Amino acid sequence: MKIKEFISNEWFHLLLLLIQIIVVASFWNNAPDTVPIHWNLNGEADSFASKEFGLLFGPMMNLIVYIVLLLLPKIDPSGKNFEKFGKTYKIIRYILSGFFFLIVLLITAVSSGIELDMTLFMTYLILIFFTIFGNFLGNIKHNYFVGIRTPWTLANLEVWRLTHRFSSKFWVFVSLIYLIIVTFIEKGYIGYVMISYLVLISLVPVIYSFIVFKKLKNNN
């Protein structure tokens, strides 16, 4: 692939990576020598690291994620299947790049002394991410890296298809419900609500894939 073609295809991701570097550089002098890198369920910083680690870790991880996502179609044993959902995979990469980009902006802002409610920001960011991602989940074809990868979806193409169609609707529905819930509950409960949310969207598709697999097996 020529450089011009590469830039034409990857300009969005490259632009976000460049903006991250510019933002971190702009806030560098204003950040203290020790910055927060983790927040508890109440939104209070409970873990700290050096400025170098705190501000550079996010952009470096995003660069690694970008490279990995770029290479996945080439290293996946079912790589040709990526061509079947190429447009969807392209959108998924946009979604992931934007999600991690916003996380870096939030952490950089807080590390530089800007007061933000990390609990609320991260909660809404996660819920919106899965709402958007869920809309495209049903279009993902069988592969070994992206999607609901359980022993049963990987073993059976029909289980994969049914599980992703179900999970797509389930993620969107549950995410919208939780967006309403966190808007009206007290802040102190948001962390526990989000734990239940993450367990729900992770566990239900796994159980569903197992049930579908057993049902198809019995029918056959």
Protein Blocks (a to p, Z undefined) as FASTA:
>chain_A
ZZklmmmmmmmmmmmmmmmmmmmmmmmmmpcfbdcfbdcfkopafbdcdfklmmmmmmmm
mmmmmmmmmmmmmmgmklmmmmmmmmmmmmmmmmmmmmmmmmmmmmmmmmnopacdfklm
mmmmmmmmmmmmmmmmmmpccdfkbccddfklmmpmklmmmmmmmmmmmmmmmmmmmmmm
mmmmcfklmmmmmmmmmmmmmmmmmmmmmmmmmmmmmmZZ
